[in-house]
Amino acid sequence: MTGFSDSAQAMSLVAFSAVATITLLLCVMTGPDGDDLDEFYTGYSSLSAMRNGLAIAGDYISAATVLGTGGVIALCGYDGIVLALSTVLSLMLLMFLLAEPLRNAGRFTMGDALARRMPGRAVRVAACLVTLAALLPLMLVQLAGAGQLLAFILGFSGDSLQTGFIVGLGILMISYAAIGGMKGTALIQILKIVMLLGSGAVVAVLVMNRFDWSPATLFDTAARQSGVGPDFLQSGLEFAGGPYPRVDMITSQLAVVIGGACLPHVTMRMYTASSARQVRRSMSWAVSAVAVFVLVITVVGVGATAMIGRTVIAEADPQGNTAYLLGSRAVFGPDVSTGETFLFTTVTTALFLTLLASVAGMILACANSLAHDVFAARARSMPPRREILLARLSALAVGVPTVFLATLIQHRSLQPLVILSFCVGASALAPALVYTLFWRRYTRTGLLCTLIGGTLTVLLLMPGTNLVSGSPVSAFPEADFNWLPFTTTGLVSVPAGFLFGWLGTVVSGRRKAEEQRKQYEAVEGWILAGAVRRG
């Protein structure tokens, strides 16, 4: 039993249907109807700094972040709060280091930014493959989790119903990306972040009010209810089962901070800004929104442990993914008024919209990369109308297999897939972007070595981590092929990604490196200062 009343479940079902209908209409109304590539890929860069910033925050805060981070906070206390703060730090890293050079170097996709210095089909195809490798696991997590979450909220049981939810949501998400383009998905992201922050802030206020506005009382009560006492407020609880808990914690935070900043569905929003100044202002709005979200989810997550106990949360979901919902429900007490039912429905609807918007943004990033970096780059003079058609078909080509795979893995632990995405971002995309944007002698061979070597290192190491096998909460609890005693591959794969790039450049020889230095100096003003923006 979820503890949610029949009226709350009925109201949630109506709200979900209304939101799905309204957002689909918004995509139809705002989607591109011509053959202008700028309209489809960037929405003509027409969003104001505030709206673009909220859209960036919406893309950045995925359902995996809301549910997964909220669960770690509720179950592991201090470690979860550090993880939440890492998400803010990651966006600040993007803001101060990469946002402006990315906007100046790129046009529509990650492949554009990388190919600015090193044109060539191989670079674009590699960028597309790494984009898919980074985003496909996250899409699977959120689609598979969507079926479980909706069944949990609405009180349904049975595999066939959960599978039906996944398929239905998948069709909606593909439609958003294919019909709405960048502007349509941006409006959904804005609506999502406003609802998520608004409803979450109200719940956080109610939680603090229940504990007399005393953070000390809230945290002390949570520690008592956690069953682990003071350990709840100290580092190491999340990784206590491993042989090197402190090292494991540091490498996990490293993967989140570096990887989150470079995921393609977030970086593609940099190209929707009309100027370097607007990028800075947009990122300021995005960082502020994410910081507020971290404060909200910390209060709600710790409040869930304080009000209902860590054991109840773990019984509902071993990963704690339902902690945010359980905390939102528990704050109202046993007797829920009509107004409180409406507020709870707003919370569930915000989560529902978060699921829809997050995957739609990722499908759009993958589809754009396939159409622009693979198909359009192959034909030098492809008509814009045909490229847009290919982007829409690519959304279908990416979305359908993702939905199918999500139905197959819905009953497995999905945490390894989240970690996989962040590790690919940190080990392949981050070194490639840093070297491309700032290292004058970086060569095409070095870039390909970074992208391919970093990704393969993660894919080879990930099956050996303790999230995949060797424990009751792993993806394959019945097996044990755990040989890497960490939850992420970051300790090995992040340095390996940078090393592959350096080695590839050294192997290219002095002559190639000197040629690249001259090519970089020719575009350095565009990349670092935005002196000119080429079409």
GUDOTI-401421 format. One record per residue: x, z, y of N, C-alpha, C, CB in turn; residue in three letters. Coordinates in steps of 0.02 Angstrom, whole numbers, plus 50000, padded with zeros to 5 digits. Each point is the difference from the previous one (the first is absolute). Glycine has a CB too. Layout:
XZYXZYXZYXZYALA;...
END
This chain:
500425000049940499585000050060500445000050062499085006249938MET;500734990150111500404999550062499805005250051500134987949979THR;499275014950015499775004750050499674996750059500885007549964GLY;499074986050036499684996350054499254999549985501074993450025PHE;498525008050025499285000149990499734992949991499935010450068SER;499454989349904499684993549990499904996450066499435004449898ASP;500394999550154499894996850066500654997150028499055008050021SER;501514995649969500644997550024500194993649962500375011850029ALA;499514988149906500164994049960499574994150020500345007449905GLN;499014993950105499554994650021500194997350068499085005149932ALA;501074999550115500184998050068500664996149998499395010050048MET;501084992149909500644996549995499904992949974500575010949980SER;498994988349971499874993349973499724995450052499815005149888LEU;499714997450152499714996050054500544998350052498885005449981VAL;501534999550036500534998950050500514994949976499845011850042ALA;500354988649894500484995249973499734992950004500445008949923PHE;498924990450059499694993350002499984997350071499315003049899SER;500515001550148499954997950071500694998050027499015007750016ALA;501504996349968500674998650024500264993349972500235012450009VAL;499664986549926500214993849969499674994050034500185006049891ALA;499184994650123499634994450031500244998850072499015002749928THR;501065002750110500194999450071500714997150007499245009750028ILE;501224992949931500694997750006500074992749979500405011849979THR;499224986249970500024993049979499734995550055499885003549880LEU;499594998750154499734996250056500504999650057498855003649968LEU;501515001950045500515000050052500544994849985499785012250022LEU;500424987449914500514995149981499754992850011500455008149915CYS;498924990850067499714993350009499974998250074499335001449895VAL;500485003450147499914998850072500674999150036498945006549996MET;501574997249982500644999950037500524995649966499755011450041THR;500114986349898500494996049964500134993350033499655005649896GLY;500934991450092500164993550030499564994549974501175003850014PRO;498604991950030499574994649979500304993150016499015007550017ASP;501614992550006500324993650017500594998849955499645001250118GLY;500844995049907500594998449961500635002250035499404990349950ASP;500555015250086500575002750038500345005449959499434997450110ASP;501215001549872500365004949960500075006750035500614990649946LEU;499525009250120500085006350037499365004249997500824994350076ASP;498605002449924499375003849996499945003449933499464991950079GLU;500705004749866499925003049933500535005349988499514989349959PHE;501125009250057500555004649982500095005850049500554990349947TYR;499305008750117500125005350049499395001650043501184996550002THR;498264999849990499425001150044500164998550072499605008749922GLY;500854986450090500224998250068500355005850036499064991850005TYR;501155013449958500315005950032499555002750056501154995649972SER;498205004350015499525001650053499805007350004499584988649987SER;500645015549964499815007150001500395003850053499734999349878LEU;499945005450154500355004350048500495004449963499004999950078SER;501445003449959500515004349968499675005749961500804997350093ALA;498675005549934499665005649966499694997549935499785005650110MET;499864988949892499664997549940500514997649948499014996650070ARG;501525000249954500524997949953500345006049968500184989550068ASN;499945015749972500305006149973499565003449948500595001550108GLY;498764998749905499545002949951499974995849937499325004950093LEU;500734988449915500014995649941500645001249959499314991450062ALA;501265009649972500625001549965499945006649961500664993850089ILE;499065011249945499905006549967499524999349941500205005950109ALA;499284989949899499534998849945500334996849940499104998950084GLY;501344996249930500364996849945500495004949967499894989050058ASP;500425015249983500515004649975499695005649958500704997450100TYR;498735005349922499675005549963499564996849947500035007850101ILE;500224991849839499614997249945499605005549965500874991049984SER;498705007049971499625004949962500475004249957499014992349998ALA;501535004649978500495003749961500315005650041500244989749933ALA;499855009150132500285005150044499505005650010500694991450058THR;498685006849957499495005250012499905004349938499424992450082VAL;500465004549861499845003749940500625003049967499024992549983LEU;501515003450012500605002449966500365005550039500124988849949GLY;499995010150116500355005050040499575006250007500594990950063THR;498765008349946499565005850003500035004149936499254993850076GLY;500815002849867500055003449936500665003849993499284991349950GLY;501275005750071500655003449996500015006150046500574989149973VAL;499125010450085499965005850046499605005649967500074992450101ILE;499365005949868499575005149970500345003349939499004993650040ALA;501375002549921500295002649938500705002850010499324991849938LEU;501065005650109500715001850006500185003050068500254991049920CYS;499275009650125500135003550063500554996950043499615010149943GLY;500944993550062500554998050045500244992949986500345012050006TYR;499764986449930500254993349983499524994550023500595004949901ASP;498764996450095499514995150022500014999150075499305003149903GLY;500805002450133500034999650073500614996050022499405011150010ILE;501174990049957500604996150015499884992649986500735009949972VAL;498924988649973499834993049984499574997050055500075002649877LEU;499445001150147499574997550054500404998750064499035006349951ALA;501424998250065500424999150059500464993949992499965012450023LEU;500244986249916500434994249986499644993550019500575006349907SER;498764993650085499634993950018500044998750075499235001949902THR;500755003550138500074999150072500704997750017499135008950021VAL;501364994249947500704998250012500124992749983500355011849977LEU;499334985849970500084993049979499754995350055499875003549880SER;499544998050148499734995650052500425000450063498855001649953LEU;501455004250061500445000650058500644995949989499545011550024MET;500694988349914500584995849984499854992650014500365008249912LEU;499054989650067499784993250015499964998950075499364999649891LEU;500375005250144499894999450072500674999250038498955006949989MET;501534997449995500625000150040500524995149976499775011850023PHE;500234986349913500534995849974499804992849988500455010249948LEU;498964988750023499844993349975499444996450037500385004149893LEU;499174999450140499384996950026500144994150047499445011149989ALA;500954990050063500124994750049500414994249971499955008650089GLU;500624992749876500364994349970499574996149950501065006450015PRO;498524997149947499564996549953499524995450036500095009749921LEU;499614992850132499524996150038500344993950032499335010450023ARG;501294990650000500364994550032500254994849950500345008050089ASN;499864994449851500294995449951499474996349960500985007649992ALA;498454995649995499504997049957499444996650039500265008749917GLY;499324988050044499424996750030499355002249965500734990250032ARG;499255008849902499405001849962500145004749942499534989050032PHE;501055010249935500135003749938500715002949999499184992649940THR;500955011550008500675002749990500504994349989499515010549950MET;500274984150015500444994349988500234996750064499414998249893GLY;500155001750159500194997250065500575003950030498834996150017ASP;501135010649980500515004250031500674999149964499125008250033ALA;500874991349901500624999349962500294993050006499595008649921LEU;499964986450084500244993050004500204997950070499274997549905ALA;500635006850145500204998250069500744998650002499085007150047ARG;501324997049920500734999049999500214995549943500155011150051ARG;499504989449893500214996549939499444995749973500805009249974MET;499064985250058499454995749977500134997549929499794996550119PRO;499675002449846500074997549932499425002349957501245000050012GLY;498584995849942499435001549956500145006049955499694987950002ARG;500945012849975500175005549955499875006850033500864992749945ALA;499325007850119499905006350036499255001650005501064998150065VAL;498544996849952499285001150007499675001849933499994992050097ARG;500205004649850499715001449934500195007149978500054987849969VAL;500585014150042500225006849982499625005250040501134995649972ALA;498775003150093499625004650042499285000749975500714997050098ALA;498994997549881499325000249973499975004049936499774988950052CYS;500705010149902500005003549936500095007650011500474989749944LEU;499975012250103500105007150013499385003050034501254998150010VAL;498434998050033499365002250030499495001649946500234993150103THR;499715002549849499535001149944500215006149959499754987749996LEU;500905012949991500245005749960499895006650034500864992549951ALA;499185007550117499905006250037499275001950007501044997450062ALA;498524997749945499305001550016499535000049940500214995050110LEU;499955001249837499564999849942499895006949969500404988349979LEU;500135015850011499885006749972499545004250043501124999449947PRO;498975000450119499565003950045499284997749996500975001950076LEU;498934991549920499324997449994499675002349934500334990050069MET;500065009949877499745002349936499795007450003500744991649942LEU;499695012550089499855007150006499345001150036501225002650001VAL;498694993950054499415001450041499374997049970500745000250100GLN;499314994149868499424997249967499805004249940500344988650038LEU;500145013449920499855004149942499735006850021500904994049935ALA;499415008850118499775006450025499314999650032501185003250017GLY;498654990950010499354999250032499435001049951500524992050081ALA;499555005349859499475000849950499915007349982500254988749956GLY;500315014950034499965007149983499715004150057500994998549925GLN;499214999850136499765003950058499264999150011501134998950052LEU;498634994949944499294998750011499585003349945500284989250057LEU;499965010449881499655003349945499985007650011500354990849922ALA;500195012050104500045007250013499525002050055501204999949965PHE;498784996250090499565001750057499274999249981500904996350079ILE;498944998249887499304998449986499745003249936500184989350059LEU;500265014249905499775003649941499894995749939499495007950076GLY;500794986049923499924995649942500565001349950499454991350072PHE;500415007049866500525000449948499964993849957499965012750000SER;500554986149964500014994049957500494994850025498815002249971GLY;501574995049982500514995150018499714993750029500715004649910ASP;498724993350065499714993650023499805000450073499594997849884SER;500155008050138499825000750071500625000050044498985006549967LEU;501554997050012500615000150040500304992950004500215011949965GLN;499784984649980500244993150000499594995750047500415001349882THR;498934999750118499564996350045500165001450073499115000349914GLY;501035006150102500205001850068500634996350020499475011349986PHE;501034988649969500644996750015499904992650014500595008349927ILE;499014988450031499884992850008499634998750066499974998549875VAL;499515005450139499614999150062500425001050062498995003849939GLY;501425001650060500445001450058500524994550007499815012349986LEU;500454985349957500504994750002499734993750033500515004749898GLY;498884993550085499684994150031499945000950076499374997749893ILE;500435008350128499955001450072500674999450035499055007749976LEU;501474995149994500664999950031500284992950006500205011549953MET;499704984549994500224993150003499624996350055500275000249877ILE;499095001150130499594996850052500255001850070499025000249922SER;501145006250089500265002150065500624996050019499555011549981TYR;500934988149972500634996650014499904992550011500605008649933ALA;499004988350024499914992750003499594997850060500094999749876ALA;499395004250140499544998050054500255002450068499055000349919ILE;501165006050084500155003150065500674998250030499295009149964GLY;501214989349992500674998950027500275006350033499724988050018GLY;500775011250025500325005850031499535003850046501084994049993MET;498535002650047499575003450048499435003749965500284991350085LYS;499425005549865499455003349964500235006349965499474988949984GLY;501115010749981500255006049966500225005350050500364992849903THR;499885005150156500205004850051499405004250023500924992250038ALA;498515004549972499405003750021499785005149947499644990150067LEU;500425008049870499835004749946500495005949999499514990649932ILE;501135007950079500505005450002499865004850058500854992349949GLN;498955005050108499845004350058499405004449985500474991350078ILE;499015005749894499405003949982500185005449950499274990050022LEU;501155008249930500205004849948500385005950030500064990649917LYS;500435008150126500425005450025499605004550047501024992849990ILE;498525004450048499575004150044499565004549958500024991050088VAL;499665006349860499575004149957500405005349962499224990349989MET;501375007749986500415004649961500245005850042500354990549927LEU;499915008050132500255005350044499435004250028500994992850029LEU;498465003949990499435003750029499705004949951499774990250073GLY;500065007449867499685004449951500505005349976499244990749963SER;501395007350027500515004749977500135005550051500514990949933GLY;499505007350131500115004950053499455005350001500614991350067ALA;498775006549924499445004749999500065004849941499264991550056VAL;500925005849885500085004349942500585004950011499554990849925VAL;501005006850104500585004450013499815005650048500774990349981ALA;498835008150070499765005250047499585005249963500014991650094VAL;499555006149861499595004749961500425004449955499064991750004LEU;501475005349967500455003949957500345005550041500194990049925VAL;500095008150132500345004950043499525005450025500824991150035MET;498575006949980499495004850022499855005149945499514991250076ASN;500485006349862499865004549943500555005249992499374990749944ARG;501245007650075500565004749995500205002950067500404993649900PHE;499105006950145500085003350065500554997050043499595010449947ASP;500514983150046500494996350040500715002849993499084997250080TRP;501065005649861500665002949987500354996049946499595011450034SER;500924984549984500384996449948500315004749949500234991150084PRO;500005014849938500305004749954499505002349946500775003950092ALA;498614997549929499485002049952499864994449951499505007750086THR;500464986249941499864994149958500544999149946499414994550097LEU;501225005749924500544998849953500095005949951500564992950087PHE;499355013349936500065005849955499454999949948500515006750093ASP;498884991549927499444999649952500134994449950499205004350087THR;501064990049936500154994549955500545002049950499704991850090ALA;500805011949932500535002349955499725004649946500844999050093ALA;498705005649926499695004449951499574996149950500005009250085ARG;499644985849940499544996249958500364994749958499125002050085GLN;501514996949931500374994649965500205002049929500414996150111SER;499645010549876500215002349935500755000249992498964995349955GLY;501415002650096500735000149996500305004550054499994988549951VAL;499575014650090500235004750050500434996850055499965008649913GLY;500574994850107500434997650056500324993249987500225011850027PRO;499844986249909500304993549984499614994250031500445004949893ASP;498914996350120499584994850030500264998150070499025004349934PHE;501295000550100500234998950068500764998750003499065007350041LEU;501234991349901500724998549998500114993449966500275012249997GLN;500314984850016500154993449972500155000549925500444996350111SER;499424998349854500194999649930499435000249950501025005150035GLY;498374996549987499455000749952499814993449967499585009650068LEU;500424985049972499804993549973500494997449947499454997550109GLU;501195004149901500524997349956500305005449955500254991350086PHE;499395014249905500285005849964500154998449927499365007450076ALA;500284987649895500114998449929500624996049987498795000249988GLY;501534997050063500594995849991500645004050002499384990650051GLY;501175006549924500645003549999500335000550069500144996049884PRO;499684999550162500315000050067499454999850053501044994249955TYR;498585011250054499414999750044500164998450073499485008249925PRO;501064994650102500174998850071500214992750011500365012050011ARG;500054985449944500214993050006499404995449992501145002849955VAL;498424998849998499404996049988499564999850062500065002949878ASP;499875002950154499585000350060500294995750057499645011649966MET;501024988950044500324996250054499944992549988500805009550018ILE;499314988349919499964992849986499284997450006500995001049924THR;498535003350059499304998050008499824999150073499715006249895SER;500514998550147499864999450072500364993850029499875012650008GLN;500734986149967500384994150023499624993649984501085006349982LEU;498644993349958499634994049981499384999050043500415001449883ALA;499255004150133499404999650042500184998050071499455008749930VAL;501064994450099500194998750069500244992950009500305012150015VAL;500164985749942500294993350008499524994649975501155004949987ILE;498544996349955499574995049970499354998950038500495002949893GLY;499205002550130499364999350035500064996050064499675010849953GLY;500904989650080500094996450063500064992549991500555010250045ALA;499624987749894500164992849990499504996449956501185003050012CYS;498275000249969499514996649958499684994250039499775010849936LEU;500154983450033499814993950037499325000350034500684993949920PRO;498835009850052499345000250033500025003950064499464999149888HIS;501065005250121500095003750063500404995850049499955011049938VAL;500604986150038500434996150045499644993750027501005004249938THR;498514993150024499664994050025499615001350064499924995949882MET;499905010450130499655001750061500444999550062499275007649933ARG;501394992350057500454999350057499914993250033500835007749945MET;498984987250015499944993250026499364999050040500674996049903TYR;498885008950095499374999350038500085002350072499365001649894THR;501225001250123500125002250069500244994150042500295011749959ALA;499474987950102500154994250042500675000650036498794998550016SER;501515007549986500635000950034500365006149971499544994850105SER;501115005849911500395005849977499715006550028501024992749992ALA;498755007050071499715005950031499375002249962500464996550112ARG;499144998649867499395001849964500155002849931499394991250063GLN;501165006449905500215003049937500145007450009500484989049962VAL;499905012650090500175007150012499375004150012501104996650048ARG;498455000849993499385003850014499565000649939500054996050118ARG;499914998549842499615000249939500275005249951499714987950016SER;500955012249976500315004849954499905007250024500844991349967MET;499155009750098499875006850026499315002449980500764997750098SER;498744997849908499325001749978499995001349925499524993150093TRP;500835002749869500005000749926500315006649979500074987549989ALA;500515014250039500345006349983499565006050018501124994550017VAL;498555005250041499575005550021499425000949951500314997850120SER;499384996549860499435000449953500225002849933499464990250058ALA;501125007649917500245002549935500195007450005500414988449971VAL;499875013750085500175007150009499385004449998501004996650069ALA;498465001149964499375003749998499735000349928499744996450119VAL;500314998049846499774999749931500385005049956499704987950016PHE;500975012549993500405004749961499785007250013500974992050004VAL;498895009650059499755006750017499345001449965500594999450111LEU;498964995749891499345000749969500065001049925499504992950090VAL;500895002849877500035000349927500375006349976499974987549996ILE;500485015150046500345006349983499505005750000501074995750049THR;498535004750004499505005450006499494999549944500165000350125VAL;499584993749862499494999149948500295001349931499414991750073VAL;501195005949913500315001049935500155007349985500484988750010GLY;499845014750038500145007249991499355003949998501114998750059VAL;498404999149983499355003350000499654999449933499914997750121GLY;500164996649845499694999149934500285005149951499844987750023ALA;500815013349977500315005049956499775007050018500994992649985THR;498975008950080499805006750021499275001549982500834999250094ALA;498734995749909499285001249990499794999749927499814995250112MET;500485000249848499764999349931500545001249947499164991950043ILE;501475008549979500535001649953500334993849970499415010449975GLY;501224990450009500404994449974499774997949930500975004250067ARG;498795000649894499794998449932499404995349999500435011149963THR;499084990250080499404995850003500194992950021499305010150029VAL;501154989350019500224993450024500354996249944500115004450117ILE;500334999049846500374996849946499544998049942501015006650032ALA;498474997449956499524998349947499604993750018499925012249970GLU;499914987150094499624994050022500434993849994499325007150078ALA;501334993549938500464994449995500715002949996499224992050064ASP;501155006749882500675002949993500484998350057499844999549878PRO;500054994650154500424998050057499735002750066500324989749938GLN;499095013450061499715002750061499684994950046500845008749992GLY;499014985349983499744994750043499315001550030500664992149931ASN;498985012650039499345001750027500035006150046499494995349897THR;501115007350118500065006150041499704999150069501045002849937ALA;499074991450094499734998850067499245000450000500984992650027TYR;498715004449923499275000349994499755007049984500014988149963LEU;500325015349990499805006749980500075004950058500344997549882LEU;500205001750157500095004350058499474998750053501215000349977GLY;498624993350033499474998350048499335002849980500624989650029SER;499255010549905499375002749975500005007650003499874990049925ARG;500685013250057500035007349995499925003550067500724998749902ALA;499484998050152499975003350065499295001650022501054994050031VAL;498455002549940499305001150019499695006049965499904987850021PHE;500425014649924499715005549963499474997649951500235007550096GLY;499444997249869499514998149948499374996650027500435009449934PRO;499344992750125499394997150029500194995050054499345010649975ASP;500474983250012500204994550046499394997550038500944996749923VAL;499125003350143499464997650043500004992450002500055010550069SER;499434986649961499964992850007500584997250042498755000849990THR;501425002850063500554997950043500665000149963499395004350099GLY;500725000849859500625000549961500024994549946500045012450021GLU;499394986049950499964994549952500194993450033499115006249935THR;500654992950126500164993950038500754999650014498855000250052PHE;501455005649967500725000150013500404998449937499815008450092LEU;499984994649852500344998649937499944992649981499795011949963PHE;499624985250050499904992949987500474995850043498805002249970THR;501314999950092500474996550044500715000249972499285002950099THR;500915002949873500665000749969500074995249941500065012050037VAL;499444988049919500044995649941499994992650020499435008949931THR;500184989550121499964993150023500674997850031498775001350021THR;501565003350014500664998550028500504998649945499755007250100ALA;500224996649845500444998849943499854993249967500095012449982LEU;499264986150012499794993749971500264994250042498975005449954PHE;500974995250112500244994850045500774999549998499005001850074LEU;501335003949916500735000149994500224995949939500045011350056THR;499614989649889500154996249939499924992550013499635009749929LEU;499804988550102499874992950013500524997050046498785002149984LEU;501355001250073500434997350051500734999549977499235004750087ALA;501005000549876500705000149979500164994149955500005012450009SER;499594986649940500144994649953499904993250033499665007449904VAL;499844992050141499894993750035500624998050041498775002550006ALA;501545002450028500614998650038500574997849956499635008350083GLY;500434994849858500544998249954499894993049970500175012149974MET;499204986550007499854993349975500154994750052499115004849926ILE;500724996750138500144995350054500754998850008498965003850058LEU;501445001549938500734999350006500284995749944500065011350056ALA;499714989849883500234996049943499774992850006499985010249927CYS;499394988850091499734993250007500364996150055498885004149959ALA;501244999250098500364996750055500704997949978499345006850082ASN;500994997649881500684998449978500004994249951500335011950018SER;499204988149935499954994549952499874993350035499575008049914LEU;499944992050132499814993850033500544997550047498815003449991ALA;501465001250050500474998050053500714999249975499275006050081HIS;500964998649875500704999949979500144995749939500095011350048ASP;499404987749910500114996249939499714993050006499985010649934VAL;499374988950080499674993450000500144996050063499115004849928PHE;500784998450131500104996350063500734998350011499005005850048ALA;501464998549931500724998750009500234994249958500175012050026ALA;499474986749919500194994549956499824993250031499835007649901ARG;499594992350133499794993850034500145000850074499104997749913ALA;501364998450113500245001150068499474998950053501124996649961ARG;498404999250026499494998650051499305001249973500774991550052SER;499125014449919499345001549974499515001250057500515005049897MET;498904991950103499505001150053499785007350001499614988149989PRO;500305014750071499805007150005499365001649961500535000150112PRO;498984995349889499385001449964500125000949925499384993450086ARG;501095002649888500155000549928500375006549985500054987449992ARG;500405014650053500365006349989499535006050001501024994950053GLU;498495005049992499515005450002499585000149936499964999250126ILE;499864994949850499634999649937500425002849943499394989950042LEU;501265008449958500455002749948500065007650004500634989150002LEU;499385013550060500045007350008499375003449971500704998550104ALA;498724998449907499385002849972499994999549924499404996950107ARG;500834997549867500044999349927500525004849971499644988050009LEU;500895013250029500525004749978499725007249996500884992650051SER;498675009049996499685006649997499625000849934499905000250126ALA;499774994449853499645000149937500505000449941499064993350052LEU;501485002949953500504999849946500355006749992500164987850022ALA;499925015950033500315006649996499495005349979500834996750089VAL;498575002849939499495005249990499725000349930499744998750118GLY;500114995549852499674999949934500445003249946499394989650034VAL;501255008549958500425003549950500085007450014500604989349982PRO;499435012550083500065007050018499405004049977500694996850099THR;498715000549911499385003449977500015000749924499374995350099VAL;500834999449867500025000249926500495005449976499704987749996PHE;500905012450033500505004949979499775007150016500904991550018LEU;498755009450039499765006650020499505002849949500184996950120ALA;499414998749851499525002349950500355002249936499144992250047THR;501465005149940500365001749939500385006750006500114987949976LEU;500115013850085500425005950008499635005950031500984992450011ILE;498365007149997499645005050039500045007149971499244990950034GLN;500925009749901500025006749970500715002649991498934997449942HIS;501554999050084500705002249997500175003950065500314990149926ARG;500235013750071500275003050061500284994550044500275010949940SER;499504988950122500184994450045500575001650047498824996449992LEU;501425009850005500535002150047500634995849995499545011449994GLN;500674986549945500614995849996499944993550040500215004949888PRO;499184992450117499924993750036500095001050075499224996049911LEU;500545009750115500105001650071500755000550015498895006150005VAL;501464997749953500725000850008500364993349995499925011649953ILE;499854984150001500314993549990499974995950065499685000249878LEU;499754999750155499934996250062500485002550054498804998049972SER;501225008650037500445002750052500744998849983499135008750026PHE;501044991749909500704998849981500204992750011499915009249916CYS;499644986150070500164992950014500094999050076499344996349898VAL;500235006850142500074999650072500665002850024498785000950010GLY;501425004949961500625003350021500634996649974499365010650005ALA;500594986449935500604997449967500124992650010499845008749917SER;499644987550100500084992850009499834997850071499734998349880ALA;499685003650145499794997750066500395003450057498864997949952LEU;501245008650042500365003650054500724997450009499305010149976ALA;501104989449970500684997250010499994992950026500405007349909PRO;499134988650066499974993050023499844999650074499634996549885ALA;499895007650139499824999850071500565002750044498805001349967LEU;501495004250013500535003150041500604995250005499635011649964VAL;500584985649980500564995350002499824993750039500395004449889TYR;499024992850100499804993850033499955000950075499394996649898THR;500345008950123499885001150072500615002450038498825002549971LEU;501665000749993500545003350037500714998349978499205009050017PHE;500904987849924500684998649977500164992650011499915009249913TRP;500574989550128500154993150021500274995749943500245004450113ARG;500124998449840500334996049948499584999449936501095003750047ARG;498324998949954499574999849941499844992849981499505011250031TYR;500564987249905499914993049977499374999349958501254998450002THR;498584995349984499414998749958500095002949930499784989550066ARG;500825009849907500145002849934499905007650000500814990749976THR;499445012550078499915007250006499275002050003501095000650059GLY;498514995449978499285001450007499654999449933500034995850118LEU;500114998849845499694999049935500215005449951499964987750021LEU;500675014449982500245005449956499645006550016501124994449992CYS;498775006950073499655006150020499285000049974500725000750103THR;498924993949910499294999749980499925000249924499764993450104LEU;500625002549862499914999549927500335006149965499984987450008ILE;500635014350013500355005549968499655006750011501054993750014GLY;498735007650048499665006250014499355000749961500504999950113GLY;499114994749884499365000249964500115000949925499494992750087THR;500985003549884500145000649928500265007049982500244987749996LEU;500175015250048500255006849987499425004949994501074997350061THR;498455002249985499425004549998499594998849936499965000150126VAL;499924993549858499584998449942500345002149935499524990350063LEU;501155009549934500355002149940500045007649993500664989550006LEU;499415014050050500085007349998499335003749995501044998650067LEU;498434998549962499375003650005499725002349932499774993450102MET;500265002549845499735002349935500345006349973499724988249976PRO;500905013150047500365005949975499855006450037500874992349967GLY;498745007450088499865006050040499495004549965500264993650104THR;499715012649918499555004849966499274999250019500955007849997ASN;498894987550047499304998650015499694995249950500245002050120LEU;500194994349844499754994949954499905002949930500604991250066VAL;499855013149912499925003149934500345006849999499964988749945SER;499915015050001500365006349990499655006250025501004993350008GLY;498405006150021499645005950023499254998849993500935003050080SER;498675002449918499274999249991499674996150057500015010649937PRO;500294989450123499684996650057500314993250014499755011250048VAL;500684986449907500314993450010499514994549980501145005049980SER;499064988850035499574994349984499914999149924500374994550106ALA;500165007149856499984999449927500195006849969500294987550005PHE;499265017349997500165006849977500175000449926499255004250089PRO;500514990949872500135000249928500704997449982498784998449981GLU;501564998550067500674997349988500525004050038499514988549983ALA;501125010350000500555003450036500624995550000499555011449967ASP;500494984350085500604996050010500295001650070499564990849923PHE;500395015650094500225002550065500755001449998498855005050023ASN;501554990650009500725001050002500275001050071500084993249897TRP;499505005750154500205001150070499625006250024500234987650021LEU;500115018149990499655006350012499745000850072500725004949912PRO;498984989850115499735000250068499324996750001501174999950049PHE;498465001350005499344996950007500044993250035499485011450004THR;501074987250029500104993550032500674997149980499285003550098THR;500804990149917500644996749985500465000050062499424992849914THR;500355010250140500344999350065500735002050001498915002050049GLY;501275003149913500695002450000500494994549980499585011549973LEU;500204984149982500424994549977499834993450034500115005849890VAL;499244992750115499794993350022500094998750074499195000249908SER;500745004950135500094998950072500734998250016499055007950025VAL;501444996249953500704997850011500154993449967500335012050007PRO;499374986749934500134993749964499764994050041499895006049891ALA;499534994750142499744994550042500484998250056498845003749973GLY;501425001450061500494998750053500664997349972499485009250068PHE;500724993449873500624997749969499954992649979500225011749961LEU;499214986450010499914993049980500064995350060499255003849906PHE;500454998250151500044995950060500724999250025498865003750030GLY;501515001849968500714999750022500414995849952499885011450052TRP;500024989749882500384996149951499854992650004500015010049925LEU;499344988350083499814993050005500324996750060498935002749945GLY;501125001050110500314997350061500754999249991499115005450069THR;501214999449899500724999649987500164994149954500105012550015VAL;499504986749933500104994549953499924993250033499605007549908VAL;499974992250144499884993750035500634997250033498845003750019SER;501645000749996500624997850029500015000650076500134992249905GLY;500465007750124500095000950072499674994450040501065006049977ARG;498994987949996499744994350038499245000550009500934992949955ARG;498725008749991499285000850004499815005750047499884995649884LYS;500495010050110499865005750043500104998350073500355007649907ALA;500164988550107500144998050070499454995350025501245001249980GLU;498534994349977499444995650019499385004150016500464990849928GLU;499405014250031499415004250012500085004050064499815000749876GLN;500815001550138500115003750062499824995750060500915006649945ARG;499294987150054499854995550055499254998650005501134994849988LYS;498545004349953499284998950000499635006150027500124992249902GLN;500125013750079499675006150024500085000750075500225005549889TYR;500384993150136500105000550072499554995250039501195003449979GLU;498624991049989499564995250033499295002850006500704990749955ALA;499105013650000499315002750001499985007450018499674991549915VAL;500915011450098500045007250013499565002150058501155000049954GLU;498854995950099499585001750058499265000149982500874995050074GLY;498915000349884499304999949980499825006149957500024987550003TRP;500435014149950499845005349952500015006950032500474992949910ILE;500065008650126500085006850025499675001350067501065000349938LEU;498904994550104499735001050067499364996250014501165001850037ALA;498644993849917499394996250011500064995250059499355009449952GLY;501274988150058500124995750057499554993849998501185004150006ALA;498744993049935499574994249991499655001049933500764992250068VAL;498615005949929499655000249936499844992949977499525011350027ARG;500824986749920499904993249976499354999549961501244998349996ARG;498434996050008499384998949962500154998149931499434996750101GLY;
END
